[in-house]
């Protein structure tokens, strides 16, 4: 449970506004190298936010929230978590659900992640996942805890890269959210 919270919190915090924007201008076909660079940059920004000594947790939360908000594909995640129900509900309800889901997700993970301080983030592998995605595997290490392997499912969305899912200790965020 502890590892799952760390991973989900990190994945939400790691994405950054600047990382999405910087990849957008030069984005062509999604390649393992681009996906790896994207996740690596998110990881560096995440660690930077958490290790800034002069910041209070509330400041970290805001920065983490912005990072998560701009790197996760909440439209797709919302649709997948509702499954078949998505097609059965009206557009207004879809929009409302997406907003509530995103707000809940951002609050939950930015709050949890803001409390972490010392950790390292290392990309160890990248491979194709399905027809349109890449799975970037990382290791998140904390001095007082066991290392955690985290997989980041990345997809090109319009002119930016976005995170669709994170997998920690073989637990998919999408699968977990759908069951909740």
HELIX and SHEET records of a PDB file:
HELIX    1   1 UNK A    2  UNK A   14  1                                  13    
HELIX    2   2 UNK A   17  UNK A   24  1                                   8    
HELIX    3   3 UNK A   32  UNK A   51  1                                  20    
HELIX    4   4 UNK A   57  UNK A   71  1                                  15    
HELIX    5   5 UNK A   74  UNK A   82  1                                   9    
HELIX    6   6 UNK A   85  UNK A   88  1                                   4    
HELIX    7   7 UNK A   91  UNK A  113  1                                  23    
HELIX    8   8 UNK A  173  UNK A  179  1                                   7    
SHEET    1   A 5 UNK A 120  UNK A 129  0                                        
SHEET    2   A 5 UNK A 133  UNK A 141 -1                                        
SHEET    3   A 5 UNK A 148  UNK A 157 -1                                        
SHEET    4   A 5 UNK A 160  UNK A 168 -1                                        
SHEET    5   A 5 UNK A 171  UNK A 172 -1                                        
END                                                                             
